[in-house]
Amino acid sequence: MTTQKKKRKRDIEKNYPVKQFVKKLRRLADCIEQGRKFQIQVAGERISIPATAIINIEHERSDSAEEIEFQLKWLLEKK
């Protein structure tokens, strides 16, 4: 029986050059369209997003800035 190491909570933002960001978006779009999981590495951690992830777009506005977030959310499997 394998023991899974508990992952620490995490909340980071990672900036990417435009070409690298576009490449990641294209890979993501292809996986969504084909119903496949998507894998990405962010700040040194590999993340696997299941094909069943919920996809939404969030818009935030304040007096000094606006923000659009493309979000993918999924539940973690209980071990």
mmCIF file of the N, C-alpha and C atoms, coordinates in Angstrom:
data_MODEL
# 
_entry.id   MODEL 
# 
loop_
_atom_site.group_PDB 
_atom_site.id 
_atom_site.type_symbol 
_atom_site.label_atom_id 
_atom_site.label_alt_id 
_atom_site.label_comp_id 
_atom_site.label_asym_id 
_atom_site.label_entity_id 
_atom_site.label_seq_id 
_atom_site.pdbx_PDB_ins_code 
_atom_site.Cartn_x 
_atom_site.Cartn_y 
_atom_site.Cartn_z 
_atom_site.occupancy 
_atom_site.B_iso_or_equiv 
_atom_site.pdbx_formal_charge 
_atom_site.auth_seq_id 
_atom_site.auth_comp_id 
_atom_site.auth_asym_id 
_atom_site.auth_atom_id 
_atom_site.pdbx_PDB_model_num 
ATOM 1   N N  . MET A 1 1  ? 0.842   -1.175 0.000   1.00 0.00 ? 1  MET A N  1 
ATOM 2   C CA . MET A 1 1  ? 0.000   0.000  0.000   1.00 0.00 ? 1  MET A CA 1 
ATOM 3   C C  . MET A 1 1  ? 0.891   1.245  0.000   1.00 0.00 ? 1  MET A C  1 
ATOM 4   N N  . THR A 1 2  ? 0.612   2.188  -0.912  1.00 0.00 ? 2  THR A N  1 
ATOM 5   C CA . THR A 1 2  ? 1.410   3.400  -1.032  1.00 0.00 ? 2  THR A CA 1 
ATOM 6   C C  . THR A 1 2  ? 0.813   4.517  -0.194  1.00 0.00 ? 2  THR A C  1 
ATOM 7   N N  . THR A 1 3  ? 1.670   5.247  0.489   1.00 0.00 ? 3  THR A N  1 
ATOM 8   C CA . THR A 1 3  ? 1.195   6.396  1.271   1.00 0.00 ? 3  THR A CA 1 
ATOM 9   C C  . THR A 1 3  ? 1.390   7.649  0.442   1.00 0.00 ? 3  THR A C  1 
ATOM 10  N N  . GLN A 1 4  ? 0.334   8.421  0.322   1.00 0.00 ? 4  GLN A N  1 
ATOM 11  C CA . GLN A 1 4  ? 0.394   9.667  -0.435  1.00 0.00 ? 4  GLN A CA 1 
ATOM 12  C C  . GLN A 1 4  ? 0.788   10.806 0.495   1.00 0.00 ? 4  GLN A C  1 
ATOM 13  N N  . LYS A 1 5  ? 1.774   11.580 0.082   1.00 0.00 ? 5  LYS A N  1 
ATOM 14  C CA . LYS A 1 5  ? 2.211   12.726 0.872   1.00 0.00 ? 5  LYS A CA 1 
ATOM 15  C C  . LYS A 1 5  ? 1.155   13.826 0.760   1.00 0.00 ? 5  LYS A C  1 
ATOM 16  N N  . LYS A 1 6  ? 0.757   14.409 1.898   1.00 0.00 ? 6  LYS A N  1 
ATOM 17  C CA . LYS A 1 6  ? -0.236  15.470 1.895   1.00 0.00 ? 6  LYS A CA 1 
ATOM 18  C C  . LYS A 1 6  ? 0.368   16.728 1.283   1.00 0.00 ? 6  LYS A C  1 
ATOM 19  N N  . LYS A 1 7  ? -0.357  17.328 0.341   1.00 0.00 ? 7  LYS A N  1 
ATOM 20  C CA . LYS A 1 7  ? 0.119   18.540 -0.306  1.00 0.00 ? 7  LYS A CA 1 
ATOM 21  C C  . LYS A 1 7  ? -0.235  19.751 0.543   1.00 0.00 ? 7  LYS A C  1 
ATOM 22  N N  . ARG A 1 8  ? 0.701   20.694 0.606   1.00 0.00 ? 8  ARG A N  1 
ATOM 23  C CA . ARG A 1 8  ? 0.475   21.927 1.347   1.00 0.00 ? 8  ARG A CA 1 
ATOM 24  C C  . ARG A 1 8  ? -0.452  22.855 0.564   1.00 0.00 ? 8  ARG A C  1 
ATOM 25  N N  . LYS A 1 9  ? -1.166  23.714 1.292   1.00 0.00 ? 9  LYS A N  1 
ATOM 26  C CA . LYS A 1 9  ? -1.992  24.718 0.630   1.00 0.00 ? 9  LYS A CA 1 
ATOM 27  C C  . LYS A 1 9  ? -1.083  25.646 -0.150  1.00 0.00 ? 9  LYS A C  1 
ATOM 28  N N  . ARG A 1 10 ? -1.625  26.204 -1.223  1.00 0.00 ? 10 ARG A N  1 
ATOM 29  C CA . ARG A 1 10 ? -0.803  27.004 -2.119  1.00 0.00 ? 10 ARG A CA 1 
ATOM 30  C C  . ARG A 1 10 ? -1.668  28.066 -2.775  1.00 0.00 ? 10 ARG A C  1 
ATOM 31  N N  . ASP A 1 11 ? -1.157  29.271 -2.909  1.00 0.00 ? 11 ASP A N  1 
ATOM 32  C CA . ASP A 1 11 ? -1.859  30.348 -3.613  1.00 0.00 ? 11 ASP A CA 1 
ATOM 33  C C  . ASP A 1 11 ? -0.797  31.253 -4.215  1.00 0.00 ? 11 ASP A C  1 
ATOM 34  N N  . ILE A 1 12 ? -0.472  31.007 -5.480  1.00 0.00 ? 12 ILE A N  1 
ATOM 35  C CA . ILE A 1 12 ? 0.577   31.786 -6.138  1.00 0.00 ? 12 ILE A CA 1 
ATOM 36  C C  . ILE A 1 12 ? 0.072   32.312 -7.466  1.00 0.00 ? 12 ILE A C  1 
ATOM 37  N N  . GLU A 1 13 ? 0.731   33.313 -7.961  1.00 0.00 ? 13 GLU A N  1 
ATOM 38  C CA . GLU A 1 13 ? 0.520   33.802 -9.317  1.00 0.00 ? 13 GLU A CA 1 
ATOM 39  C C  . GLU A 1 13 ? 1.857   33.719 -10.026 1.00 0.00 ? 13 GLU A C  1 
ATOM 40  N N  . LYS A 1 14 ? 1.837   33.278 -11.253 1.00 0.00 ? 14 LYS A N  1 
ATOM 41  C CA . LYS A 1 14 ? 3.076   33.125 -12.018 1.00 0.00 ? 14 LYS A CA 1 
ATOM 42  C C  . LYS A 1 14 ? 2.910   33.862 -13.340 1.00 0.00 ? 14 LYS A C  1 
ATOM 43  N N  . ASN A 1 15 ? 3.780   34.796 -13.610 1.00 0.00 ? 15 ASN A N  1 
ATOM 44  C CA . ASN A 1 15 ? 3.749   35.537 -14.873 1.00 0.00 ? 15 ASN A CA 1 
ATOM 45  C C  . ASN A 1 15 ? 4.555   34.789 -15.925 1.00 0.00 ? 15 ASN A C  1 
ATOM 46  N N  . TYR A 1 16 ? 4.066   34.833 -17.180 1.00 0.00 ? 16 TYR A N  1 
ATOM 47  C CA . TYR A 1 16 ? 4.732   34.159 -18.287 1.00 0.00 ? 16 TYR A CA 1 
ATOM 48  C C  . TYR A 1 16 ? 4.897   35.131 -19.449 1.00 0.00 ? 16 TYR A C  1 
ATOM 49  N N  . PRO A 1 17 ? 5.952   34.968 -20.238 1.00 0.00 ? 17 PRO A N  1 
ATOM 50  C CA . PRO A 1 17 ? 6.060   35.736 -21.479 1.00 0.00 ? 17 PRO A CA 1 
ATOM 51  C C  . PRO A 1 17 ? 4.890   35.360 -22.398 1.00 0.00 ? 17 PRO A C  1 
ATOM 52  N N  . VAL A 1 18 ? 4.484   36.283 -23.262 1.00 0.00 ? 18 VAL A N  1 
ATOM 53  C CA . VAL A 1 18 ? 3.310   36.086 -24.113 1.00 0.00 ? 18 VAL A CA 1 
ATOM 54  C C  . VAL A 1 18 ? 3.378   34.779 -24.900 1.00 0.00 ? 18 VAL A C  1 
ATOM 55  N N  . LYS A 1 19 ? 4.489   34.498 -25.570 1.00 0.00 ? 19 LYS A N  1 
ATOM 56  C CA . LYS A 1 19 ? 4.586   33.281 -26.400 1.00 0.00 ? 19 LYS A CA 1 
ATOM 57  C C  . LYS A 1 19 ? 4.401   32.015 -25.571 1.00 0.00 ? 19 LYS A C  1 
ATOM 58  N N  . GLN A 1 20 ? 4.971   31.993 -24.375 1.00 0.00 ? 20 GLN A N  1 
ATOM 59  C CA . GLN A 1 20 ? 4.850   30.817 -23.510 1.00 0.00 ? 20 GLN A CA 1 
ATOM 60  C C  . GLN A 1 20 ? 3.403   30.664 -23.010 1.00 0.00 ? 20 GLN A C  1 
ATOM 61  N N  . PHE A 1 21 ? 2.774   31.767 -22.676 1.00 0.00 ? 21 PHE A N  1 
ATOM 62  C CA . PHE A 1 21 ? 1.382   31.747 -22.217 1.00 0.00 ? 21 PHE A CA 1 
ATOM 63  C C  . PHE A 1 21 ? 0.454   31.245 -23.320 1.00 0.00 ? 21 PHE A C  1 
ATOM 64  N N  . VAL A 1 22 ? 0.653   31.744 -24.527 1.00 0.00 ? 22 VAL A N  1 
ATOM 65  C CA . VAL A 1 22 ? -0.171  31.329 -25.671 1.00 0.00 ? 22 VAL A CA 1 
ATOM 66  C C  . VAL A 1 22 ? -0.003  29.829 -25.928 1.00 0.00 ? 22 VAL A C  1 
ATOM 67  N N  . LYS A 1 23 ? 1.223   29.332 -25.836 1.00 0.00 ? 23 LYS A N  1 
ATOM 68  C CA . LYS A 1 23 ? 1.480   27.902 -26.040 1.00 0.00 ? 23 LYS A CA 1 
ATOM 69  C C  . LYS A 1 23 ? 0.714   27.060 -25.015 1.00 0.00 ? 23 LYS A C  1 
ATOM 70  N N  . LYS A 1 24 ? 0.720   27.508 -23.750 1.00 0.00 ? 24 LYS A N  1 
ATOM 71  C CA . LYS A 1 24 ? -0.007  26.791 -22.697 1.00 0.00 ? 24 LYS A CA 1 
ATOM 72  C C  . LYS A 1 24 ? -1.512  26.837 -22.952 1.00 0.00 ? 24 LYS A C  1 
ATOM 73  N N  . LEU A 1 25 ? -2.026  27.998 -23.353 1.00 0.00 ? 25 LEU A N  1 
ATOM 74  C CA . LEU A 1 25 ? -3.460  28.117 -23.656 1.00 0.00 ? 25 LEU A CA 1 
ATOM 75  C C  . LEU A 1 25 ? -3.874  27.198 -24.795 1.00 0.00 ? 25 LEU A C  1 
ATOM 76  N N  . ARG A 1 26 ? -3.032  27.099 -25.817 1.00 0.00 ? 26 ARG A N  1 
ATOM 77  C CA . ARG A 1 26 ? -3.348  26.219 -26.959 1.00 0.00 ? 26 ARG A CA 1 
ATOM 78  C C  . ARG A 1 26 ? -3.391  24.751 -26.528 1.00 0.00 ? 26 ARG A C  1 
ATOM 79  N N  . ARG A 1 27 ? -2.424  24.352 -25.690 1.00 0.00 ? 27 ARG A N  1 
ATOM 80  C CA . ARG A 1 27 ? -2.423  22.967 -25.188 1.00 0.00 ? 27 ARG A CA 1 
ATOM 81  C C  . ARG A 1 27 ? -3.667  22.715 -24.346 1.00 0.00 ? 27 ARG A C  1 
ATOM 82  N N  . LEU A 1 28 ? -4.020  23.693 -23.500 1.00 0.00 ? 28 LEU A N  1 
ATOM 83  C CA . LEU A 1 28 ? -5.209  23.569 -22.661 1.00 0.00 ? 28 LEU A CA 1 
ATOM 84  C C  . LEU A 1 28 ? -6.461  23.453 -23.530 1.00 0.00 ? 28 LEU A C  1 
ATOM 85  N N  . ALA A 1 29 ? -6.597  24.324 -24.518 1.00 0.00 ? 29 ALA A N  1 
ATOM 86  C CA . ALA A 1 29 ? -7.765  24.295 -25.394 1.00 0.00 ? 29 ALA A CA 1 
ATOM 87  C C  . ALA A 1 29 ? -7.877  22.955 -26.126 1.00 0.00 ? 29 ALA A C  1 
ATOM 88  N N  . ASP A 1 30 ? -6.771  22.433 -26.597 1.00 0.00 ? 30 ASP A N  1 
ATOM 89  C CA . ASP A 1 30 ? -6.779  21.129 -27.275 1.00 0.00 ? 30 ASP A CA 1 
ATOM 90  C C  . ASP A 1 30 ? -7.264  20.029 -26.339 1.00 0.00 ? 30 ASP A C  1 
ATOM 91  N N  . CYS A 1 31 ? -6.773  20.023 -25.100 1.00 0.00 ? 31 CYS A N  1 
ATOM 92  C CA . CYS A 1 31 ? -7.177  18.993 -24.136 1.00 0.00 ? 31 CYS A CA 1 
ATOM 93  C C  . CYS A 1 31 ? -8.664  19.113 -23.804 1.00 0.00 ? 31 CYS A C  1 
ATOM 94  N N  . ILE A 1 32 ? -9.143  20.332 -23.588 1.00 0.00 ? 32 ILE A N  1 
ATOM 95  C CA . ILE A 1 32 ? -10.567 20.534 -23.284 1.00 0.00 ? 32 ILE A CA 1 
ATOM 96  C C  . ILE A 1 32 ? -11.411 20.037 -24.446 1.00 0.00 ? 32 ILE A C  1 
ATOM 97  N N  . GLU A 1 33 ? -11.047 20.440 -25.648 1.00 0.00 ? 33 GLU A N  1 
ATOM 98  C CA . GLU A 1 33 ? -11.803 20.058 -26.843 1.00 0.00 ? 33 GLU A CA 1 
ATOM 99  C C  . GLU A 1 33 ? -11.835 18.546 -27.049 1.00 0.00 ? 33 GLU A C  1 
ATOM 100 N N  . GLN A 1 34 ? -10.733 17.863 -26.708 1.00 0.00 ? 34 GLN A N  1 
ATOM 101 C CA . GLN A 1 34 ? -10.628 16.421 -26.925 1.00 0.00 ? 34 GLN A CA 1 
ATOM 102 C C  . GLN A 1 34 ? -11.058 15.600 -25.706 1.00 0.00 ? 34 GLN A C  1 
ATOM 103 N N  . GLY A 1 35 ? -11.478 16.292 -24.631 1.00 0.00 ? 35 GLY A N  1 
ATOM 104 C CA . GLY A 1 35 ? -11.929 15.587 -23.437 1.00 0.00 ? 35 GLY A CA 1 
ATOM 105 C C  . GLY A 1 35 ? -10.810 14.857 -22.704 1.00 0.00 ? 35 GLY A C  1 
ATOM 106 N N  . ARG A 1 36 ? -9.594  15.413 -22.758 1.00 0.00 ? 36 ARG A N  1 
ATOM 107 C CA . ARG A 1 36 ? -8.442  14.795 -22.109 1.00 0.00 ? 36 ARG A CA 1 
ATOM 108 C C  . ARG A 1 36 ? -8.003  15.624 -20.906 1.00 0.00 ? 36 ARG A C  1 
ATOM 109 N N  . LYS A 1 37 ? -7.315  14.969 -19.961 1.00 0.00 ? 37 LYS A N  1 
ATOM 110 C CA . LYS A 1 37 ? -6.749  15.708 -18.837 1.00 0.00 ? 37 LYS A CA 1 
ATOM 111 C C  . LYS A 1 37 ? -5.645  16.622 -19.347 1.00 0.00 ? 37 LYS A C  1 
ATOM 112 N N  . PHE A 1 38 ? -5.358  17.659 -18.577 1.00 0.00 ? 38 PHE A N  1 
ATOM 113 C CA . PHE A 1 38 ? -4.333  18.632 -18.936 1.00 0.00 ? 38 PHE A CA 1 
ATOM 114 C C  . PHE A 1 38 ? -3.280  18.645 -17.839 1.00 0.00 ? 38 PHE A C  1 
ATOM 115 N N  . GLN A 1 39 ? -2.024  18.588 -18.219 1.00 0.00 ? 39 GLN A N  1 
ATOM 116 C CA . GLN A 1 39 ? -0.942  18.647 -17.244 1.00 0.00 ? 39 GLN A CA 1 
ATOM 117 C C  . GLN A 1 39 ? -0.112  19.897 -17.490 1.00 0.00 ? 39 GLN A C  1 
ATOM 118 N N  . ILE A 1 40 ? 0.228   20.563 -16.387 1.00 0.00 ? 40 ILE A N  1 
ATOM 119 C CA . ILE A 1 40 ? 0.996   21.803 -16.482 1.00 0.00 ? 40 ILE A CA 1 
ATOM 120 C C  . ILE A 1 40 ? 1.912   21.890 -15.270 1.00 0.00 ? 40 ILE A C  1 
ATOM 121 N N  . GLN A 1 41 ? 3.033   22.546 -15.443 1.00 0.00 ? 41 GLN A N  1 
ATOM 122 C CA . GLN A 1 41 ? 3.926   22.783 -14.315 1.00 0.00 ? 41 GLN A CA 1 
ATOM 123 C C  . GLN A 1 41 ? 3.890   24.271 -14.004 1.00 0.00 ? 41 GLN A C  1 
ATOM 124 N N  . VAL A 1 42 ? 3.597   24.605 -12.736 1.00 0.00 ? 42 VAL A N  1 
ATOM 125 C CA . VAL A 1 42 ? 3.528   25.995 -12.301 1.00 0.00 ? 42 VAL A CA 1 
ATOM 126 C C  . VAL A 1 42 ? 4.468   26.170 -11.112 1.00 0.00 ? 42 VAL A C  1 
ATOM 127 N N  . ALA A 1 43 ? 5.422   27.061 -11.258 1.00 0.00 ? 43 ALA A N  1 
ATOM 128 C CA . ALA A 1 43 ? 6.381   27.360 -10.194 1.00 0.00 ? 43 ALA A CA 1 
ATOM 129 C C  . ALA A 1 43 ? 6.970   26.080 -9.596  1.00 0.00 ? 43 ALA A C  1 
ATOM 130 N N  . GLY A 1 44 ? 7.367   25.160 -10.478 1.00 0.00 ? 44 GLY A N  1 
ATOM 131 C CA . GLY A 1 44 ? 8.067   23.956 -10.042 1.00 0.00 ? 44 GLY A CA 1 
ATOM 132 C C  . GLY A 1 44 ? 7.197   22.784 -9.624  1.00 0.00 ? 44 GLY A C  1 
ATOM 133 N N  . GLU A 1 45 ? 5.884   22.939 -9.643  1.00 0.00 ? 45 GLU A N  1 
ATOM 134 C CA . GLU A 1 45 ? 4.998   21.832 -9.251  1.00 0.00 ? 45 GLU A CA 1 
ATOM 135 C C  . GLU A 1 45 ? 4.151   21.390 -10.441 1.00 0.00 ? 45 GLU A C  1 
ATOM 136 N N  . ARG A 1 46 ? 4.162   20.074 -10.708 1.00 0.00 ? 46 ARG A N  1 
ATOM 137 C CA . ARG A 1 46 ? 3.352   19.517 -11.797 1.00 0.00 ? 46 ARG A CA 1 
ATOM 138 C C  . ARG A 1 46 ? 1.938   19.304 -11.301 1.00 0.00 ? 46 ARG A C  1 
ATOM 139 N N  . ILE A 1 47 ? 0.982   19.781 -12.093 1.00 0.00 ? 47 ILE A N  1 
ATOM 140 C CA . ILE A 1 47 ? -0.429  19.700 -11.741 1.00 0.00 ? 47 ILE A CA 1 
ATOM 141 C C  . ILE A 1 47 ? -1.164  18.984 -12.869 1.00 0.00 ? 47 ILE A C  1 
ATOM 142 N N  . SER A 1 48 ? -2.026  18.053 -12.501 1.00 0.00 ? 48 SER A N  1 
ATOM 143 C CA . SER A 1 48 ? -2.824  17.304 -13.464 1.00 0.00 ? 48 SER A CA 1 
ATOM 144 C C  . SER A 1 48 ? -4.290  17.701 -13.285 1.00 0.00 ? 48 SER A C  1 
ATOM 145 N N  . ILE A 1 49 ? -4.867  18.260 -14.329 1.00 0.00 ? 49 ILE A N  1 
ATOM 146 C CA . ILE A 1 49 ? -6.245  18.741 -14.291 1.00 0.00 ? 49 ILE A CA 1 
ATOM 147 C C  . ILE A 1 49 ? -7.121  17.741 -15.037 1.00 0.00 ? 49 ILE A C  1 
ATOM 148 N N  . PRO A 1 50 ? -8.099  17.139 -14.355 1.00 0.00 ? 50 PRO A N  1 
ATOM 149 C CA . PRO A 1 50 ? -8.926  16.129 -15.017 1.00 0.00 ? 50 PRO A CA 1 
ATOM 150 C C  . PRO A 1 50 ? -9.829  16.745 -16.090 1.00 0.00 ? 50 PRO A C  1 
ATOM 151 N N  . ALA A 1 51 ? -10.209 15.927 -17.043 1.00 0.00 ? 51 ALA A N  1 
ATOM 152 C CA . ALA A 1 51 ? -11.093 16.379 -18.121 1.00 0.00 ? 51 ALA A CA 1 
ATOM 153 C C  . ALA A 1 51 ? -12.451 16.815 -17.581 1.00 0.00 ? 51 ALA A C  1 
ATOM 154 N N  . THR A 1 52 ? -12.795 16.379 -16.380 1.00 0.00 ? 52 THR A N  1 
ATOM 155 C CA . THR A 1 52 ? -14.096 16.709 -15.782 1.00 0.00 ? 52 THR A CA 1 
ATOM 156 C C  . THR A 1 52 ? -14.072 18.024 -14.992 1.00 0.00 ? 52 THR A C  1 
ATOM 157 N N  . ALA A 1 53 ? -12.963 18.752 -15.013 1.00 0.00 ? 53 ALA A N  1 
ATOM 158 C CA . ALA A 1 53 ? -12.852 20.011 -14.267 1.00 0.00 ? 53 ALA A CA 1 
ATOM 159 C C  . ALA A 1 53 ? -13.930 20.995 -14.726 1.00 0.00 ? 53 ALA A C  1 
ATOM 160 N N  . ILE A 1 54 ? -14.413 21.795 -13.788 1.00 0.00 ? 54 ILE A N  1 
ATOM 161 C CA . ILE A 1 54 ? -15.392 22.838 -14.092 1.00 0.00 ? 54 ILE A CA 1 
ATOM 162 C C  . ILE A 1 54 ? -14.620 24.056 -14.587 1.00 0.00 ? 54 ILE A C  1 
ATOM 163 N N  . ILE A 1 55 ? -15.074 24.622 -15.684 1.00 0.00 ? 55 ILE A N  1 
ATOM 164 C CA . ILE A 1 55 ? -14.392 25.751 -16.300 1.00 0.00 ? 55 ILE A CA 1 
ATOM 165 C C  . ILE A 1 55 ? -15.266 26.990 -16.131 1.00 0.00 ? 55 ILE A C  1 
ATOM 166 N N  . ASN A 1 56 ? -14.679 28.074 -15.622 1.00 0.00 ? 56 ASN A N  1 
ATOM 167 C CA . ASN A 1 56 ? -15.435 29.312 -15.528 1.00 0.00 ? 56 ASN A CA 1 
ATOM 168 C C  . ASN A 1 56 ? -14.515 30.505 -15.759 1.00 0.00 ? 56 ASN A C  1 
ATOM 169 N N  . ILE A 1 57 ? -15.138 31.646 -15.969 1.00 0.00 ? 57 ILE A N  1 
ATOM 170 C CA . ILE A 1 57 ? -14.406 32.891 -16.160 1.00 0.00 ? 57 ILE A CA 1 
ATOM 171 C C  . ILE A 1 57 ? -14.877 33.861 -15.093 1.00 0.00 ? 57 ILE A C  1 
ATOM 172 N N  . GLU A 1 58 ? -13.922 34.455 -14.405 1.00 0.00 ? 58 GLU A N  1 
ATOM 173 C CA . GLU A 1 58 ? -14.227 35.388 -13.319 1.00 0.00 ? 58 GLU A CA 1 
ATOM 174 C C  . GLU A 1 58 ? -13.736 36.782 -13.703 1.00 0.00 ? 58 GLU A C  1 
ATOM 175 N N  . HIS A 1 59 ? -14.568 37.783 -13.422 1.00 0.00 ? 59 HIS A N  1 
ATOM 176 C CA . HIS A 1 59 ? -14.183 39.173 -13.681 1.00 0.00 ? 59 HIS A CA 1 
ATOM 177 C C  . HIS A 1 59 ? -14.238 39.942 -12.370 1.00 0.00 ? 59 HIS A C  1 
ATOM 178 N N  . GLU A 1 60 ? -13.168 40.634 -12.050 1.00 0.00 ? 60 GLU A N  1 
ATOM 179 C CA . GLU A 1 60 ? -13.112 41.453 -10.839 1.00 0.00 ? 60 GLU A CA 1 
ATOM 180 C C  . GLU A 1 60 ? -12.778 42.886 -11.238 1.00 0.00 ? 60 GLU A C  1 
ATOM 181 N N  . ARG A 1 61 ? -13.373 43.847 -10.504 1.00 0.00 ? 61 ARG A N  1 
ATOM 182 C CA . ARG A 1 61 ? -13.114 45.250 -10.785 1.00 0.00 ? 61 ARG A CA 1 
ATOM 183 C C  . ARG A 1 61 ? -12.968 46.013 -9.474  1.00 0.00 ? 61 ARG A C  1 
ATOM 184 N N  . SER A 1 62 ? -11.990 46.892 -9.427  1.00 0.00 ? 62 SER A N  1 
ATOM 185 C CA . SER A 1 62 ? -11.837 47.807 -8.296  1.00 0.00 ? 62 SER A CA 1 
ATOM 186 C C  . SER A 1 62 ? -11.710 49.212 -8.873  1.00 0.00 ? 62 SER A C  1 
ATOM 187 N N  . ASP A 1 63 ? -11.436 50.178 -8.028  1.00 0.00 ? 63 ASP A N  1 
ATOM 188 C CA . ASP A 1 63 ? -11.280 51.553 -8.517  1.00 0.00 ? 63 ASP A CA 1 
ATOM 189 C C  . ASP A 1 63 ? -10.040 51.725 -9.386  1.00 0.00 ? 63 ASP A C  1 
ATOM 190 N N  . SER A 1 64 ? -9.035  50.867 -9.178  1.00 0.00 ? 64 SER A N  1 
ATOM 191 C CA . SER A 1 64 ? -7.764  51.074 -9.871  1.00 0.00 ? 64 SER A CA 1 
ATOM 192 C C  . SER A 1 64 ? -7.374  49.970 -10.855 1.00 0.00 ? 64 SER A C  1 
ATOM 193 N N  . ALA A 1 65 ? -8.138  48.866 -10.912 1.00 0.00 ? 65 ALA A N  1 
ATOM 194 C CA . ALA A 1 65 ? -7.731  47.757 -11.790 1.00 0.00 ? 65 ALA A CA 1 
ATOM 195 C C  . ALA A 1 65 ? -8.918  46.851 -12.119 1.00 0.00 ? 65 ALA A C  1 
ATOM 196 N N  . GLU A 1 66 ? -8.749  46.078 -13.177 1.00 0.00 ? 66 GLU A N  1 
ATOM 197 C CA . GLU A 1 66 ? -9.705  45.025 -13.532 1.00 0.00 ? 66 GLU A CA 1 
ATOM 198 C C  . GLU A 1 66 ? -8.921  43.750 -13.765 1.00 0.00 ? 66 GLU A C  1 
ATOM 199 N N  . GLU A 1 67 ? -9.608  42.622 -13.601 1.00 0.00 ? 67 GLU A N  1 
ATOM 200 C CA . GLU A 1 67 ? -8.936  41.332 -13.723 1.00 0.00 ? 67 GLU A CA 1 
ATOM 201 C C  . GLU A 1 67 ? -9.903  40.311 -14.314 1.00 0.00 ? 67 GLU A C  1 
ATOM 202 N N  . ILE A 1 68 ? -9.394  39.507 -15.227 1.00 0.00 ? 68 ILE A N  1 
ATOM 203 C CA . ILE A 1 68 ? -10.130 38.361 -15.776 1.00 0.00 ? 68 ILE A CA 1 
ATOM 204 C C  . ILE A 1 68 ? -9.334  37.114 -15.396 1.00 0.00 ? 68 ILE A C  1 
ATOM 205 N N  . GLU A 1 69 ? -10.012 36.128 -14.842 1.00 0.00 ? 69 GLU A N  1 
ATOM 206 C CA . GLU A 1 69 ? -9.371  34.857 -14.511 1.00 0.00 ? 69 GLU A CA 1 
ATOM 207 C C  . GLU A 1 69 ? -10.104 33.739 -15.229 1.00 0.00 ? 69 GLU A C  1 
ATOM 208 N N  . PHE A 1 70 ? -9.360  32.944 -15.969 1.00 0.00 ? 70 PHE A N  1 
ATOM 209 C CA . PHE A 1 70 ? -9.889  31.728 -16.560 1.00 0.00 ? 70 PHE A CA 1 
ATOM 210 C C  . PHE A 1 70 ? -9.588  30.635 -15.546 1.00 0.00 ? 70 PHE A C  1 
ATOM 211 N N  . GLN A 1 71 ? -10.624 30.031 -14.979 1.00 0.00 ? 71 GLN A N  1 
ATOM 212 C CA . GLN A 1 71 ? -10.432 29.090 -13.884 1.00 0.00 ? 71 GLN A CA 1 
ATOM 213 C C  . GLN A 1 71 ? -10.865 27.678 -14.256 1.00 0.00 ? 71 GLN A C  1 
ATOM 214 N N  . LEU A 1 72 ? -10.130 26.729 -13.716 1.00 0.00 ? 72 LEU A N  1 
ATOM 215 C CA . LEU A 1 72 ? -10.500 25.322 -13.799 1.00 0.00 ? 72 LEU A CA 1 
ATOM 216 C C  . LEU A 1 72 ? -10.533 24.812 -12.369 1.00 0.00 ? 72 LEU A C  1 
ATOM 217 N N  . LYS A 1 73 ? -11.638 24.202 -11.971 1.00 0.00 ? 73 LYS A N  1 
ATOM 218 C CA . LYS A 1 73 ? -11.784 23.700 -10.603 1.00 0.00 ? 73 LYS A CA 1 
ATOM 219 C C  . LYS A 1 73 ? -12.195 22.242 -10.642 1.00 0.00 ? 73 LYS A C  1 
ATOM 220 N N  . TRP A 1 74 ? -11.659 21.475 -9.686  1.00 0.00 ? 74 TRP A N  1 
ATOM 221 C CA . TRP A 1 74 ? -12.010 20.057 -9.593  1.00 0.00 ? 74 TRP A CA 1 
ATOM 222 C C  . TRP A 1 74 ? -11.847 19.611 -8.158  1.00 0.00 ? 74 TRP A C  1 
ATOM 223 N N  . LEU A 1 75 ? -12.549 18.553 -7.822  1.00 0.00 ? 75 LEU A N  1 
ATOM 224 C CA . LEU A 1 75 ? -12.444 17.980 -6.486  1.00 0.00 ? 75 LEU A CA 1 
ATOM 225 C C  . LEU A 1 75 ? -11.310 16.974 -6.460  1.00 0.00 ? 75 LEU A C  1 
ATOM 226 N N  . LEU A 1 76 ? -10.641 16.896 -5.324  1.00 0.00 ? 76 LEU A N  1 
ATOM 227 C CA . LEU A 1 76 ? -9.559  15.934 -5.164  1.00 0.00 ? 76 LEU A CA 1 
ATOM 228 C C  . LEU A 1 76 ? -10.133 14.592 -4.735  1.00 0.00 ? 76 LEU A C  1 
ATOM 229 N N  . GLU A 1 77 ? -9.524  13.534 -5.233  1.00 0.00 ? 77 GLU A N  1 
ATOM 230 C CA . GLU A 1 77 ? -9.949  12.192 -4.866  1.00 0.00 ? 77 GLU A CA 1 
ATOM 231 C C  . GLU A 1 77 ? -9.529  11.918 -3.428  1.00 0.00 ? 77 GLU A C  1 
ATOM 232 N N  . LYS A 1 78 ? -10.432 11.342 -2.659  1.00 0.00 ? 78 LYS A N  1 
ATOM 233 C CA . LYS A 1 78 ? -10.089 10.964 -1.277  1.00 0.00 ? 78 LYS A CA 1 
ATOM 234 C C  . LYS A 1 78 ? -9.362  9.632  -1.326  1.00 0.00 ? 78 LYS A C  1 
ATOM 235 N N  . LYS A 1 79 ? -8.267  9.553  -0.592  1.00 0.00 ? 79 LYS A N  1 
ATOM 236 C CA . LYS A 1 79 ? -7.467  8.323  -0.566  1.00 0.00 ? 79 LYS A CA 1 
ATOM 237 C C  . LYS A 1 79 ? -7.781  7.521  0.673   1.00 0.00 ? 79 LYS A C  1 
# 
